[in-house]
């Protein structure tokens, strides 16, 4: 893995590089191997990968932050970090498990669609129960063995094997139930339309009335749908998306507050700073400083 480019929004991205002699697009390692490669000192700063991370632990508890929300990962739980999300590793002392990395186009299109690979709003945390945990463990072990001990298979055949085994794992993960307290698994069409509109237009407008007018709903209808699906009202949902992008830009780009304000549709850096402070309890400058107190990882 190497840092290779800036996205259209100005945030640096971490690109995927396959280990020499392995099929392009996928890598499987243990958390102990990751720890040996980079150490704890190299895991402190947030990173924004362009590829998927599947993480599970077999021993200990890993604290892992995704889009500035901290998750506790213990045996039986999985984290699915998707391209474009910001992640930050916790310490790997006394922790082991499995890390699967794969590019979005590694799976065949049918499996990718069935696994909802393109859904950036899918739950990050997945929890297996009963027989599901055993099935996921078996799928991960089969994938790991195929990656580390391919035998005499030609590279293109090995790639096909890994693609099929990875499909089994991600399809099982995608159709696990989210942990208690997560948003409803089947949101209404009203909420989905608002969610798509916010993703498209949040840098243009933060006004709920603008979305209601565009979508042809009342503001009250949008708030009811958002409350049912996401647990917050529609205005809060819009504001959270703006704040998330602000955090990403502050953590990853070198843009000034004025440049970030302009990217997010604010009329001035002062208005942006007030908005950010009201919703996070800290200033943009203080948030950026906190995010940059550690050395970034080098996983190449």
N, C-alpha and C positions, 0 to 999 in steps of 0.2 A: 504494500500500500504506500502511495506517495502523494504528497500535495501537488496538485497539477494545474489548477486553474481557478478562476473566479467565475461565479455564476452571474447571470444577468442582473441580479440584485446586488452585486458587489461583494458577496460573502465568499471567502475562500472555501474551496471544497477539497476533500480528501479522495483521490481517485484510487482505483483498484489496479494492482499489478500482480499477475499470477506468479507464483514461485517457479523458478526455472525447471523445465521438464514436467510440468503438471498441466492439465487442461485449463485453458483460459476461462475465467469467469467464476471459479469457485475455489475456496480454500477451507480446510477444516483443521483446527488445532485445539489443544487443551488450553485452559486458562493458565496452567503452570508454564506451558511453552510461551504464551504471551508474556507472562511475568518475566521469564528468563530473557526474552528478547528485548523488552523495553524497560522493565523495572517500574517501581511505583513512582519514581521521580518523573518518568515520562508519560504519566497518565493523568496529570492534574488538569491540563487545560482543555476546554471544550473543543470538539472537532465536529465537522459536518461532512460525513461520508456521502459518496454518490452511489453506494451499494448497500445491500441489506446485511444486517447483523442478526443472527439468532444466537442467543446466549442462555445457557442453563448451567446450574451448579450441581455437583455431586457431593461436595463437602464444603461446609462453612456457609457464610452469608456474604453476598456481594451487594454493596450499595452502589447503584448505578443511576445516573441522572440523564433523563431524556427530555429535551425541550424544557430544561430548567425545573423539571419535576423529579424528585428523588424516589427511586423504587428499591425495595428490599427483595433481593433474589435469593431464595433458599431452595433446597431440593424439592422438585415437583412443580416449580415455577419456571416460566420462560419469558425472556424479553425479546421482542421483535422491534428492532430499530430500523426504520425505513429510510431510503435515500432522501436527503434534504433535511432530516431531523438533526438537531444538535444533541450530541451525547457527551458525557463526561464520566470516565471510569473512576470507580472507587478503588481502594487498595486491594491488592490481590494476595496479600499475606494470608496464609492459612485458608486459602480458597482454591478449589479446583473444579473443573467442569469442562464444558465443550463450547467452542465458539465456531460458528459456521458463517462464512462470508460468501456472498454471491452477488453477481451483477444482475440487474433487472431483466436483461434479455437472455440469461442463461437457461431458464426453463422454457419449454415449448409454450406457444401462445395459449393453448387450451388449459394447461395446468396453471399458467400465470393468471388467467381470468378466473378460474375456479378458486384460486387461492387469494384473490383480491389483492394482487401485488401492487396495483396502482392506487389503492385507497389510502391516502395519507392520514385519514381520520380513524383508521382501525386501531383497536386497543393495543397499547404497547405491552402491557403485562397480560400473560396468559397463565392460567393455573389448571394443571391436570388433576383429575380425581379418579379414583378407582382404577379400572383397567386402562384408562387413557394414559396414565403415567407410564405404565409398562410398555404400551405401544410406542409412545414417543421415545422412550429410552432405547427400545430395540431399533427404531428407525434411525436414530442418531448414531448408534453403535455401528449399524450396517454401513451408513454413509462414511463414518470415520475410517472404518477398516478398508473400504473401497478406495478411499483417498490415500491412505498411508501405505497400503499393501496391495497395489494393483496387479501384482503378478506379471505375466508376460503379455498382457493385453496391449494391442496397439493403442496409440494415444487417442485416436478418434473413437475407438470402441470404449476405452476407459471414460471418455467424456460422456458418451451415451449412457453408460452405467451410472455415472454420478448424477446425470440429469434426471434419470428415473428415480433414483434413491432420494435425491433432494426433493423431488415432486411429492413423494410419499410423506416426507417430514413436513413440508410446508402446508400440504393439504390437511393433514391432521391438525396442525397448529391453527390454521385459519378457521377451522370449524369447531374449535374448543369454545366453550362458553367463557366470557370474560369474568373476572372475579366480582364478588358482590360489591355493590356500590358503583359499578361502572355504568355508563349511559346505556339506555335501552338498545338491544341488538337490532331492532327493526324500526328505525325512525320513520316518521311520516314523510310523504312526498313534499309537504309544505316545508318541513325542516330541511330536507335535502336540497330543495330549490334555494332556500335562503343560504345554506352552507356554501353551495356552489357560487352564488352571487357574491357572498362576502369574500370568498377566496379570489374571485376575479376583480373585485372593486374596492377592497378595503383600503388601498392606497389613494383612492379617489374620494371616498366619502365614508364617514363614520356615523352618519345620521340614519337612524332606524326608519324615519319617514321616507327617505330616498329609496331604501330597499322595498318598503311596503308599496310605494308607487310603482317601482319597476316591475315587481312581481304580481301586482294586482291583489294584494291582501291588505287587510288592516294591520296596523302595528300591533294591536291586541292579539290578533290571530297568530302572527309570527311569534310573539312572546309566549303564547300558550304552547305552540309547537316546539319551540326551543327549550322551554322549561321541561317538557315531557321527555325530550330526547337527550338534552345535555345537562339538565339540572340547574340552568341559569336562564334569566330572561334574555330576550334578543339583543338588547343594547349591551348587556354584559358580554354576550357571545361575540359581538363585533369588536368590543374593546379588547377582549382577550386575544383576538387574532392580531390586532394592531400591536399590542404589547409584546406578543411573542416575536413578531418580526423585528420590533425595536430591540429586544434582547439579543436576537440573532445578529443583527447589524452591529450592536455595541460589542458583543463578544468576539466577533470574527472579522469585522472590517476595520479599516483605519479612518473611515469617514468621520468628519467632524459632526458635532450636534446639529449644526445648520444643514449639512448635507443629508443627514439621516432624516431631519425634519422635512426636508423637501421630498425625499424618497417616499415618505409616508403621508404626504399631502398636507402637512402643517404649514401655516403661513409664516412661522418664525421658529427659531430655536427656543425662544422663551416659552411659547405656547406648547411646544413639544415637551420641554422639560417639566412644565407644570402638569401636563396630562400624565406623563410617565410617573412622576412623583406621587400624584393622587392615587394611582392604581397599583403601585408597587411599594410605596413607602420609602423609596430611595431615589436619588437623583441619577440621571444617566451617567454622569462622570463617576459617581461612587460605584455604580453597578459595573461599569467597564473595568475599573481598577480591581474590583473583587474577582472578576473573571480572568484577570491577567497576572495573577500572583504566582502561577505555576508555569513550568516549562511544558510546551506542547509535545505530544508523543511523536516519535519517528518510527513508523512501523514498516519502513521499506526494507 
